[in-house]
Amino acid sequence: MCAHIPPCPTASAPDREAARSTTYRPEQGWSLLCNGVLLFEDTGEVLPNGVIVAPHHPALAATPS
């Protein structure tokens, strides 16, 4: 799907979220990446093969007081 040089990560790659956005709908809370991944603002994903990836918010770093 991706025509970028160098190509974006595939939908099965661990870094798939690094692919470029082809469609961005902030009012609806999602983006379509050039590798076919549908990425939601809550970090959930739908892969091109229909697999759903649950939201995976990064752990908050402890801040010194």
N, C-alpha and C positions, 0 to 999 in steps of 0.2 A: 504493500500500500504506500509506503513512504518513498518519496522521490528525492529526499534531502541528501546532501553529500556533506559529511558522512551520514549514513542512514540512521534514523532514530531507532531506539530499542524496540524490539518486537513486543507483542502483547504478552508473550510468555516469559520475557526477561524480567529479572528482579527489579530493574530500574525502569520499567515500562512507563512510569509516570513522567519521565524526563522527555518523552516524545512531544513534538510540537502540537499545539492546539490548532485544529482546522475550523472548528465551530465553537463559539463561546457564547453562552446564554446565562449571564450573571443573574438576570431577573428570575430565571428558573433554577439556578443553582447547579448547572452542569456544563461540561466541556467535552467535545469529541476530539480525541487525539488522532494523529495521522496513522497510528498503528491500530486503530479501530476500537480503542478502549474508551468507554464512556465514563468519565471521571466526575464525581459529584463533589460539591464544596465541603461535605462532611468527611471526605477522603474515602468514601465507598466507591466501588467500581463495578462495572459490568464489562466483562471481557467479550471479544468478538464471538467466542464459542458459546456464550450464554452463561458462563460461570460468574457468579456474584461474589465479589470480595467485600467483606464487611468493612465498615469504617475502621481505620487504624490510626487514630490520632497519636502523634508523638508524645512520649512521656514528658511531663513538665519537669524542667530542671529545678532542683532546689536552689533557692536564692538565699544567700547569707543574710542574717538579720542584723 
